[in-house]
Amino acid sequence: TVQRNRLALEELAAQPEVRTLPPSRVVLLGRALLAVGAASKSAEVLAAAQRRHPADFWLNMELARTLRFDVHPPRPDEAAGYCRAALAIRPNAPGVHLGLGTCLHTPAHVDEAIAAYRRAIELDPDYVHPHHSLGQALALKGAWHEAIDSYQECLRRRVSPFPAARVNYDLATAYRSIHESDKAIAGYRKAIELAPKFTNAHFSLGNALFD
């Protein structure tokens, strides 16, 4: 059972021998702990290994992701610190700039997030995720026209059906925010076409039609 696996993995993680594992093995152990719902223990094990190997790229990245997305409550400020450590090792890695932007994607740090997303795009213009995230950060600032440009740029590149549905949804919301209801309706309908069970798109389409 998952519970039995969790207990066994937590017992394994507590063994002194874990301190002698190479970073790649600790990353795998951290992921295994996540898979059984032991996010806090995963973060603890990864953080201890990162203190032993502060210049290991993957330990910093895995710890940043775990602190941002898996522990409750999330710890985005700490996660951003580990992203910056990873960037010190690989400053031209677009995915790390995206990760840093995600950690900073709050009203208080939105300008820093925007800068991180733009750097990721500068390093790899075909990387679709930063285009979408940039649009969301610009929308957070109320820069709707710039957000629309970013969403459209994202859609011009290849994305799988559900992410494309989400981008169309966000694009439609941006159009609705500047009172372009016909474009909003078209965007929500496209999102539903790509992901028929996308509940929020159905709800928002109803609101746009009401407008």
C-alpha positions as CSV (number, residue, x, y, z in Angstrom):
1,T,0.0,0.0,0.0
2,V,1.0,3.6,-0.4
3,Q,1.1,4.1,3.4
4,R,3.4,1.1,3.8
5,N,5.7,2.4,1.1
6,R,5.7,5.8,2.7
7,L,6.7,4.4,6.1
8,A,9.5,2.3,4.4
9,L,10.8,5.3,2.5
10,E,10.7,7.6,5.5
11,E,12.6,5.0,7.5
12,L,15.1,4.7,4.6
13,A,15.5,8.5,4.5
14,A,16.3,8.5,8.2
15,Q,19.3,6.1,7.9
16,P,22.8,7.6,8.4
17,E,23.9,6.1,5.1
18,V,21.8,8.6,3.2
19,R,24.4,11.3,4.0
20,T,26.9,9.4,1.9
21,L,24.7,9.0,-1.2
22,P,25.7,11.0,-4.3
23,P,23.4,13.9,-5.2
24,S,21.7,12.0,-8.1
25,R,20.6,9.2,-5.7
26,V,19.2,11.8,-3.2
27,V,17.2,13.4,-6.0
28,L,15.7,10.0,-6.8
29,L,14.9,9.4,-3.1
30,G,13.3,12.9,-2.9
31,R,11.1,12.1,-5.9
32,A,10.2,8.7,-4.4
33,L,9.1,10.4,-1.2
34,L,7.0,12.9,-3.2
35,A,5.3,10.0,-5.0
36,V,4.0,8.6,-1.7
37,G,2.9,11.9,-0.3
38,A,5.9,12.7,2.0
39,A,6.6,16.1,0.6
40,S,8.0,17.6,3.8
41,K,10.4,14.6,4.3
42,S,11.4,15.0,0.6
43,A,12.3,18.7,1.2
44,E,14.2,17.8,4.4
45,V,16.3,15.2,2.7
46,L,17.0,17.4,-0.4
47,A,17.9,20.4,1.8
48,A,20.3,18.3,3.9
49,A,22.0,17.1,0.7
50,Q,22.1,20.6,-0.8
51,R,24.0,21.8,2.3
52,R,26.5,19.0,1.6
53,H,26.7,19.7,-2.1
54,P,25.7,23.4,-2.6
55,A,27.1,23.5,-6.2
56,D,25.0,20.6,-7.5
57,F,22.6,21.9,-10.1
58,W,20.0,19.2,-9.9
59,L,19.8,19.2,-6.1
60,N,19.1,23.0,-6.2
61,M,16.5,22.6,-8.9
62,E,14.7,19.7,-7.3
63,L,14.6,21.4,-3.9
64,A,13.3,24.6,-5.5
65,R,10.5,22.7,-7.3
66,T,9.5,20.8,-4.2
67,L,9.4,23.9,-2.0
68,R,7.4,25.8,-4.7
69,F,4.8,23.2,-5.7
70,D,4.7,20.2,-3.2
71,V,5.1,21.3,0.4
72,H,2.1,22.9,2.2
73,P,2.1,25.8,2.6
74,P,4.4,26.5,-0.4
75,R,7.7,28.3,0.3
76,P,8.3,30.3,-2.8
77,D,10.9,32.7,-1.3
78,E,13.1,29.8,-0.3
79,A,12.5,28.1,-3.6
80,A,13.7,31.3,-5.4
81,G,16.9,31.2,-3.5
82,Y,17.6,27.7,-4.7
83,C,16.7,28.7,-8.3
84,R,19.3,31.5,-8.0
85,A,21.9,29.0,-6.8
86,A,21.1,26.8,-9.8
87,L,21.5,29.9,-12.1
88,A,24.9,30.6,-10.6
89,I,25.8,27.1,-11.9
90,R,24.0,27.3,-15.3
91,P,23.2,31.0,-16.0
92,N,22.0,30.2,-19.5
93,A,19.5,27.5,-18.7
94,P,16.0,28.8,-19.8
95,G,14.2,26.4,-17.6
96,V,15.8,27.8,-14.5
97,H,14.8,31.3,-15.4
98,L,11.3,30.0,-15.9
99,G,11.4,28.3,-12.5
100,L,12.7,31.5,-10.8
101,G,9.9,33.5,-12.5
102,T,7.4,31.0,-11.1
103,C,8.7,31.4,-7.6
104,L,8.5,35.2,-7.9
105,H,5.1,35.2,-9.5
106,T,3.3,37.2,-6.8
107,P,2.0,40.8,-6.7
108,A,5.0,41.8,-4.6
109,H,7.6,40.4,-7.0
110,V,5.8,40.5,-10.4
111,D,8.4,42.8,-12.1
112,E,11.2,40.3,-11.2
113,A,9.1,37.5,-12.5
114,I,8.5,39.3,-15.7
115,A,12.3,39.8,-16.1
116,A,12.9,36.1,-15.5
117,Y,10.4,35.0,-18.0
118,R,11.8,37.5,-20.6
119,R,15.3,36.1,-20.0
120,A,14.0,32.6,-20.6
121,I,12.4,33.6,-23.8
122,E,15.6,35.5,-24.9
123,L,17.6,32.3,-24.3
124,D,15.1,30.1,-26.2
125,P,12.3,31.9,-28.1
126,D,10.7,28.5,-29.0
127,Y,10.2,27.6,-25.3
128,V,6.4,28.0,-25.1
129,H,6.0,28.0,-21.3
130,P,7.7,31.3,-20.5
131,H,5.5,33.0,-23.2
132,H,2.4,31.8,-21.3
133,S,3.8,32.6,-17.9
134,L,4.9,36.1,-19.1
135,G,1.3,36.7,-20.2
136,Q,0.0,35.7,-16.8
137,A,2.4,38.0,-15.0
138,L,1.6,40.9,-17.3
139,A,-2.1,40.2,-16.6
140,L,-1.4,40.3,-12.9
141,K,-0.1,43.8,-13.4
142,G,-3.2,44.8,-15.5
143,A,-1.0,45.1,-18.6
144,W,-3.7,43.4,-20.7
145,H,-2.5,44.4,-24.2
146,E,1.0,43.1,-23.5
147,A,-0.5,40.0,-22.0
148,I,-2.5,39.4,-25.1
149,D,0.7,39.7,-27.2
150,S,2.4,37.1,-25.1
151,Y,-0.5,34.6,-25.2
152,Q,-0.7,35.0,-29.0
153,E,3.0,34.4,-29.3
154,C,2.6,31.3,-27.2
155,L,-0.2,30.0,-29.5
156,R,1.9,30.6,-32.6
157,R,4.3,28.0,-31.2
158,R,3.6,24.3,-30.8
159,V,1.7,23.4,-27.6
160,S,-0.3,20.3,-26.6
161,P,-4.1,20.5,-26.5
162,F,-4.7,21.1,-22.9
163,P,-2.0,23.8,-22.4
164,A,-3.3,25.4,-25.6
165,A,-6.7,25.4,-24.1
166,R,-5.4,27.1,-21.0
167,V,-3.6,29.7,-23.1
168,N,-6.8,30.4,-25.1
169,Y,-8.7,30.7,-21.8
170,D,-6.2,33.2,-20.5
171,L,-6.2,35.1,-23.8
172,A,-10.0,35.2,-23.7
173,T,-10.0,36.6,-20.2
174,A,-7.6,39.3,-21.2
175,Y,-9.9,40.3,-24.1
176,R,-12.8,40.3,-21.7
177,S,-10.9,42.6,-19.4
178,I,-10.5,45.2,-22.1
179,H,-14.2,44.7,-23.1
180,E,-13.6,42.9,-26.4
181,S,-16.4,40.5,-25.8
182,D,-16.5,38.9,-29.2
183,K,-12.9,37.9,-29.1
184,A,-13.3,36.7,-25.5
185,I,-16.2,34.5,-26.6
186,A,-14.2,33.1,-29.5
187,G,-11.3,32.4,-27.1
188,Y,-13.4,30.5,-24.6
189,R,-15.0,28.5,-27.3
190,K,-11.6,27.5,-28.6
191,A,-10.5,26.5,-25.2
192,I,-13.7,24.3,-24.9
193,E,-13.0,22.8,-28.3
194,L,-9.5,21.8,-27.2
195,A,-10.6,20.6,-23.7
196,P,-14.3,19.9,-23.5
197,K,-14.2,19.2,-19.8
198,F,-12.5,22.5,-19.0
199,T,-15.2,23.7,-16.5
200,N,-13.9,27.2,-16.0
201,A,-14.0,27.8,-19.7
202,H,-17.7,26.9,-19.9
203,F,-18.5,29.1,-16.9
204,S,-16.5,32.1,-18.3
205,L,-18.1,31.6,-21.8
206,G,-21.4,32.0,-20.1
207,N,-20.3,35.2,-18.4
208,A,-18.9,36.6,-21.7
209,L,-22.1,35.8,-23.5
210,F,-24.0,37.6,-20.8
211,D,-21.8,40.6,-21.3
